[in-house]
Amino acid sequence: MSDHSIAPVADGASVAHTPAAHTPAAPAPAAPGLASAPASVTPAVPVAAYEPPYYAVVFTSVKTEEGGRDGVAGGYGETNERMEELVEKIPGYLGMDHAGSPGGLSITVGYFRDADAVEEWRSNAEHLAAQKRGRAEWYERYTLHVAKVERSHGFEREHG
């Protein structure tokens, strides 16, 4: 067993995320409980711990029936992919974690080096348009929390 070291980030540097860290959750199973991922799904990997301070933007949502709880109906999937492309280009973007519950609750946490990066994402014109469409079509409800991370560490079991 070993503790992750905190990933250093140079001032203002943008760090690419691990694609598996933000892969949208599979459609929720009909029955409560944990669903096992198909063999073709890349294993989930959380975003690394970074040297604080940095910011976490937590978006928790429940989609409408019309919006497609599976995340693909009504253009949601394409818009989600485009938002991921856009956020990755923001200097100071550190990565994203995503999880979904069998009951339809979805949680996405985006990590940013500083408040300027959070503001750049918040005020992006395409992101604002997607938010408007989300309120009109895809979301039954959501909450957004922006928090300054003051402590961060990680763990990964060594196999072998």
Phi, psi and omega in degrees: 000147177209149174274141174295143167280156180285131182287116179287146177228124178295153180309123176074000182284146176261133181248129178289146178269164172279124184308322181294341183291341182230019178296126181303147180295152176292161177306144182294138177290160182292325182259149178297156178123177181276137178260140176273141182283145175297156183300334183280351182279133177293136180299145179290139177226122180289155175298140182297158173284137180244161177293118178290161000275153170207182186241146173241128177249113187254117179247114180246129186214162169230126181278157173285163174297319180294329181284348177083096180298343177276357175080012182240342185286154171062026178085001181299313183301314180295319180294318179300315178299318180294320179297322177296319176299317182292313184295328179297338182274352183281124175300129182099355175287131184252335181151181185212138172246146180220140175214151177226147179260159178301334181277359176104359177284132180238136179232126175237130178240118175259141182245135184225143182297322186208172182296329178297321178294319177299315180296320178299318178292316181300324186261005178298129186301316179293323178296318178298319178295320178295322177299316180299314179295322178300316178294324182284325190235317197261334188249132171284318178197157173204161171229153179227131178232135175243123185228143174272123181276123181253344179217141183204134173205168181218171179215143173215126179290134176275130178250139177138000000 
